Amino acid sequence: DVLPSPEGPVPTVSITEIRQYLRAQGIPFHDGYSCLHTPSLFTDARQDQPPAASAPYTLFIDKMTGSFLCTATLAEGTWQDFQANVELRHRGIPCPSSGEPEEDMRRAREDARCIWDRALPLWELLDEDETNKTKAMFGISLVTDATLKRFGVRYLRTAKSLVFPWFSPRDATLKGLKLVRVEKKGDAIAYVEETLPRFDSYHNLFGLPLIGRRDTELVLTGWELDALALHQATGVASLALPRGSTCLPPALLPYLEQFKRITLWLGEDLRSWEAAKLFARKLSLKRCSLVRPGNLQPRPLEALNQGLNLTKILRAALPASHKSIVSFRQLREEVFGELVNTEQVAGVKWARFPELNKLLKGHRRGELTIFTGPTGSGKTTFISEYALDLCMQGVCTLWGSFEINNVRLAKIMLTQFAAQRLEDQLELYDEWADRFEDLPLYFMTFHGQQNIKTVIDTMQHAVYMYDITHVVVDNLQFMMGHEHLSVDR
């Protein structure tokens, strides 16, 4: 995924400009948490008039980027697209509602439909023993058939995978699937996920079709099975994010606008806790509460299996916003959490560089690490592998490669990822490229000397859009240009 290049910088629009434009065009709106709400340009019959205040407010404009989504027609686009549609409307030309999905997307949906038709509801497996074994394998023995039925979960025997559907919130058609299977690695078990369509276009909130218009409270989880456990144990509206605690795509924010209170219960480690704090800022702190991970507050499915009271855990969630002054009593639990989880507090460990872990302990947000060395000493080669290591563990990474171009960099990283020379085995290229594509990895398209402000703006945009937590600048000297070298670097 390539972010906008310097020739076409990130189109920035302020919330003030958006409000002024809507007022000037006579379009009514009201302020939401993350979005402005307006009547849709795509549903009203009278094309030459601005949308009426009496129309339902189904169009949402992101306050940070100006991007819009109409939940009634699924039309979406940039702020510039929105302005173009307003112009069309004034000329009496119907606004195009939503384009045909691309060929890849259409094929993915057809594949999803085939898999969905082959998958069976778990309770319809002929052999009760097989049903019980399958449930035990996924740790869902306590999840009832009624809950599985309500959320539409099925089982694909041939792939030994649970199948979670993604239905369109507009017309309940099947738009995609997530397949989850269990892999045993020694004593530990790992869950392997696969999505149709691919991850970057998999904008699903699992459980969304079950949300009623009058629901005002919601629990956001990082995993589909957690959403099942939560709903069963507490009856509250619960949704699962498509990529767990890795990111919260802005495209999903309009669907979360109706909730006055959102509790984030993303997982049981400190990374989930950090992600919850990050997402709360996107969702508006004043309506968010967070469940702090701990021994007595594991992830929802684990809590159900341990017989804990999930309602009680939800009631004890901490408000995300806090006043400017706090006492130690309010910090007490957080300090204890840091002492108990010293390993996790040290950051995400490198899998490929045990010696580096001794030196830096791990990758932590909000810290700057500088690598120096003479030309040709291997800085770029090392840092690409160092960043890839973290990226493979779900750390969302943004590369600014000012010295070598992105194609060469991606080739180096793909070779390191595959751990073999792909030029000698081209038949394996597509297989490795597909796996590489699923990493949360993005590249800036700058090259050579750049205006620092443009680069910072692009980074900030990437942090909001893709929840970037690791930025690599290679290298600082190229970005600054040589005339800056005499001044205070």
Disulfide bonds with the S-S distance in Angstrom:
none
